[in-house]
Amino acid sequence: MISKSDIKYFSSLNQKKYRKKENRFLAEGLKIVLEGIKSQYECEVILVTYEFADKQSDVIKYLKKENLAIELINFHDFQKISDTKTPQGIIGVFKYEALNFSINKNHSNLLVYLDNISDPGNLGTIIRTCHWFDIKEILISPNSSEFLNPKVVRASMGSIFHLKIYDDIEINVLKEIKSSGYKIICSDLRGENIFNFKFPERFVITLSSESAGPSEEIISLADKSVTIPKFGNAESLNVSVAAGIILSRIKS
């Protein structure tokens, strides 16, 4: 039986300041927990409701076989920790250490920089899309949602466990990356047609909020800008949808 203080502790991990303080985050849902277990992240404990344990006995056997710590919890207490309206009844508590981006290390020829992606659902979907297209490294600006936000983790469907994700990357880091030989390619409505564009060998593709667009700093830093051609009358394209189109073009 877990204590009230344990429940308070696990609940606190729904807030960014406590995730940073404890170097822990929550991953909710069976598929996402299993993705975490298969990754390099260390699982501290898995919380399951009595109902989940009864219905998913094969899962419990698997978790025990993997020598993972399991705590049974009643549904009422589970709801205090859960971030969802209709929880499945399983949450993993994972440890993490923030990655520091160093220009002196070997990095992928293609980096994705996410600027002002404040919607957790969009951010999680972009991370999932990057995983699909085998992007290895993602850089996230300070004005974006935190990638360990429970909503981001869920929207990524566990992809956050399989990529190198650098949080709080300021514009000056982007400048250093450019100085090291990378080209900065900005996605912008005013850019060149992406289907006619020849991408350089080493570059950063920047994706920005569809409502605000790229910041003036990014526009001034960019070597080139690209856009997805528009055929209808819609004002803008959702950034996560745009990410899929742009990465598909880059990888084709």
C-alpha positions, 0 to 999 in steps of 0.5 A: 500500500502506498501512503498519502505522502507517496500519492502527493509526491506522484501527483506533484510530477504533473507539475514542471517544477517538481519534474525538474526538481525530482528528475522524474516524470509520469508516463500514463497508458499501457502502450506508453509505459511499455515503450518506456520500459523498452527504452534506455530510461529507468523506470522507478515504479509502475502504479496500477489499479486493482481493476487493471491488475485483474483485467491485465494479468498477462501484463502484470506477469510481464512487468514482474518478469522484467523485475519492475517495481509495481504498486497496486492502488485504488482507483480513487487515489489513482485519479489524484495522480492521473492526468486523464479523464478516463484513465486506463489504470497504469502509470509509469514513473521514469527517471531522466537527466536533461540532455545538454546540447554541445556543439563539440559532439557529433550530431545528426546532419538533420536537426529539428528546432521547434519554436514556440510550440506551446500546445502540448498535443501539437508538440507530442504529435511532432515528436511522434512524427519525427520518430516516424521519419527517423529524426534522431535529435530535436531541439525545443525552444524555451517558449515551447511546451515542456516535452515531459508534460504528461499531455506531450508524453501521451500525444507522442505515444511513447516516442519521447523515449526513443529520441534525443530531445534537448529542452530550453534551447535558446536562439544563441545555441542556434547561432552556434550551430550555424557557425559550426557549419549547419544551414538554418532552413526556416519553415515560413509562409513566405518561403520557397516552394518546398517541393522545388527546394534542394536541401543542403547536406547539414541543416536545421529545419525550424518549425514554428507555431502556425498562429505566430509564425517564426520569430524575427530572430529565426527569420534573420538567422535563416539561410533559406525559408521554405513553405508548403504550397497553398491551394485552398483558402485556409489561413494556415496549416496546423504545425504538426500536419506541416511537420509531417509534410515537410519531413516527408519531403526532406526524407523523400 
